Amino acid sequence: MLSRIICLTLLIGAQRALAAGPAPVLLGTAGNFAILAETGVSTVPNSAVNGDVGTSPATETSLTGFSLVQDTSKQFWTSTQVQGRLMGATDALPTPGVLTVAVLDMKTAFTDAMNRPAPNFVGLKAGLIGGSILTPGLYKWTTGVTISTDITIAGGAADTWIFQISGTLVQAANVHITLIGGALSKNIIWVVAGTVTVGANGVFQGNILAATNVVIGTTAIDHGCIYAQTDVALQKATVFRAPNFSPSDLRPCELHATSHPDIHAD
């Protein structure tokens, strides 16, 4: 048994040594949610979310537009717009505790990501990054960032990206973020002090850690998890788990997650 543990440790170390970019941001139990927000999640139907949705300290009344149906356990809700569970702070035990810990983990991840030192790139293109090809690394802007035309994120499956943004993040309508070289959306972190807006018909890649709110525009697609310290608004939008997870897996960011206490599902 000990030899197996040693071999696994060496293997993980070797894989990390071959990876480019900063050490991964640990999401903790927040990684069990596709969307997690403190003050609520709204949808203009019909949106589509692949994974669990949670809000705390807000209650399930702040999950609006989903036409919620309460599970018999009273621990969570379901919706035809969500392939997963929806949870609020006043649902039956153990849900309130699960959400409290997840929100704390979300804030810890935000602080970690935003305060990573020694960025590889500072103020790239003064925040106007449309048309860029972004290689693995730690990026920092003391301004907002605008993506006005398509960008490419290029790297391998083990590579990582952290984008530290002190202002807002705006992706214009019809703009796509494309991954090449095997890059995975689960290894991309956008940590944003201001609001995050993904315009209509856009395609976004990566996990969002926002200090305020996130808006995913009409028919836009987000490949990654959304964590907001205020609210998340979906406008006929789609939020997918990372593409390397199987369709039956409802934990979209499990690479950086630890499992939460079991929540009953009939």
N, C-alpha and C positions, 0 to 999 in steps of 0.2 A: 504493500500500500504506500509506504513512504517513497519507494522508488518511483511509483507512478506520479505522486505529487511533485517530486523533484523534476521529473521529465516534463510534466505539464507546465511547471513554472519556467523551466528553461525554454520551452516552446513559445510561451507567451512573450517572454523577454526577447527572444530572437525575432518574433513577428513585429514587436514594437520597435526593435532596433532597425528593421528594414523600412519602417513607416516614416514618412515625411510629415512635418507639421507639429503643432503643440500636443502635449498630453491631452487625452480626451477629457471633456467636462463631464463629471459624474452627476447624473440627474437624480440618482436615488430613486425613491418610490414615485416621484413625479413622472419618471419614464414609463409608468404603467398607464398613462393617460395620453390620448391623442390631443385632447384640448383640456387645459386646466386654467381656470381664471378665478380671481378673488371676488369680483363683483357681478359676474354673470356671463352667460353665453347666449347669443340670440341668433336666429336664422330667419332669413326671408325664404320661405319654401319655394322649391325644394332644394335643400342642400344635401350633401352626402358625406358622412364622417365614418371613417374606418377605424374604430377603436373607442375606448371609453372617454366620456366627457364628464368633467367634475367642476364644481364651483364651491368655494368656501372662503370666507365665512358666510357668503350669500347662501340662500336656501334654493330649493328646487323651483320656487316661484320666479327666480331670476334666470331660469332656463326657458327662454321664450321662443315661440314659433315652432316648437318641436311636436306639439300635440302629444304630450307625455301620457304614457300608460304606466301606472304603478305596478311593480311586481308584487306577487302575493307575500313575499318576505318583507315588503316595505323598506328594503335596504337600497333599492335603486329603481330607476324608471327605464322604459324602453320607448323607442320612436322608430317609425319607418324610415327616418332620415339617418339613423345611426346604427352601424353594425357594431354594437357594443352596449354598454350600460351608461346611463346618465345619473349623476349623483349630486345631491345637495347636502348642506351642513346639518339639516334636521331630519334626514332619513334615519331609519332604524340602525341600531348598532350592528356591526362595528363601523359603519360608513363614516360617521363624523370624525372618529379618530384617524381613519385611513386618509381622509381629506386633509385634516390638520397637518399630519406628517408630510403628506405630499406637497402641500403649499410651502412648508418650511424647507423641504428639499429643493423646491423650485427657486426659492429666494437664495438659498445657499449656492445653487448652481449659477444663478445670475451674478452674485457677488464674485464668485470664483472667476467666471468667464470675463467679466468686465474689468477685473483688476489684474489679469495676467500681465506680467512685466515683459519688457524687452521685445516689442513688436518687430516683426520682420519688415513690415511696410507701414509707413506713417503718412496719412493724408493723401493716399493715392488719388491722383487726378482731381484733387480738391473735393472729393466726394461725388464727382460726376463720372460714374464708372461704367456707363453704357459702352458696349463694344469691347469690354475688357476680357482677357483670359486670366483667370485667377488660379495660381498654383498654390500648393499647400503652404500654410503658414499662419501667423498671427498678424492681423490687419487692425489698424487703429485710425479712427477719425475723431477729431475734436469738434467736427461739424456734423451736419446731417449727410445722408447718402441718398443719391437719386440714381435709379437705374432706368434710363430713358430709352435704351435700345437693348437688344439681346446681349447677354453675357454668357461666358463659358467657364465652368469650374473644372479644371483639368488635374487629374491625379489618379492614384491607385486606390484599391479597395480598402487598404489599411491607413491611407493618408487622412489628415485632419485639417480643418480650417476653423478659425475663430475670427469673426468680424466684430470688433468693438466699435460701437457707434454712439457718440455722445449726444447727437441730435435725433432727428427722425429718420426713418427709412421709408422711401417711397419707390415702388416699382410701378412704372407707367402701364396704362392699358395695353394689352396685346403683346407685352414683352415677355420673353421666355428666358429662364435660366436653364442651360443645358449642361449635363454632366458627361465628361468623356474620360477615357482611359481606365474605366472601372470605378471611378469616384462614386461614393455612396452618400445619399442625402442624410443618413443618420450620423455621419461623421462631420457634419457642417453645423456650426453654431453661429447664429446672428444674435448678438446681445445688444439691445437697443434701449437707450435711456428715454427716448421719446416714443411717439406713436409709430406704428408699422402699418403701412397701407400697400396692399397688392391690388393693382388695378384690374378692371374687367378683362376677362379672357386671357389673363396672364398665367404663366406657369412658374411657380416658386419652388426652390429646392433648399432644404435644410430646416433645422429646428430653430424656432424663434423663442428667445427669452426677452420679454418686453417689460419695462418698468411701468408702462401705462397700457394703452389698449391696442388691439390688433383688428384690422378690417381686411377681410378677404372679399374682393369685389365680385361682381356678377359673372358667373360661370368660370371664375378663376379656379385653378387647381394648385393645391399646396401639397408637396411631397415632404412631409415632416411633421413634427409635433409643434403645438402652439401653447406657450406658457405666458400668461399675462397677469400682471399685478393689479390690473383693473378688469376690463371686460374684453370679450372677443365677439365680433360681429361677422356673421357669414351671410353673403347675399347670393343665394343660389349657387354656392361654392362647393368645392369638393376638397376634403382633407384626407389624404391617404397616409397609411403607415409606410415605413420605408419598404422599398420594393423587394427586398431579399427575405421578407417574412412571408410565411405561408398564409393562404386565405383564411385558415381556421384560427390563426394567432391574433388575439385581440390586444396584444401588448406591443405597440408600434415602435417603441424606442428601447427595446429590452437589452440592447448591447450595453447601455449605461444604467440599467435599472436593477433594483433589487425587488423581490416579490413583496407584495403587500399582503396583510392578513386576508384570509379567505373570505370572500363575500358570496353568500348563498345565491345560486341561480337555479331556478326550477327548470 
